[in-house]
């Protein structure tokens, strides 16, 4: 049985294979400075505390699976719940950047 409060998750080792898959969109919910220090390539950043007010920016991705990440998986879990409540197909990247083994870019 699926429950609304149940978070759908993915592990970094599986998510790394989806970075270039056009059916997926990666979203960083850390702070802008954390994002600048190192992020998964080609990902946007909407900090967790702003996500509720900035949902309209994600409307272009309603037809994609959104993989949400942060540093450890805590903030992205909260953001995944908000996105799911608003009709998005969101997946929490468990372990966040701490467990990410793919490429990282910094600005």
Steps between C-alpha positions, in 0.01 A plus 500: 500500500634840403461789745522870421757557772722223371809643334622342180878474508791416275860424588789694354641195323171467309441872448844550346380304196205739453685833479491500119153344475254756363215346702667617822568845640740550791423776750734625774317630809810609692601865536636688200847507659496123555391456137786722382751300706413176320194362325386230262560639147219687323276525806298795619490611861188604689577508874257299714374809683398656164353196325139563603506847346690394186300195387395678179865491387472122489184478287709414192609184684154367595542227236838390638613316810670758723792365700541732797831523682670686783809429711380191687141427395317680782400826325434317174261269686298803611513653151393169342192498725410860401544421130290183521224690681498741205471236229865446411660158458781557749763255624735560795868429436589325827842590635505815287832642390669310784441174313515632141763318292437676168648816354492819705537853367572812700450863398 
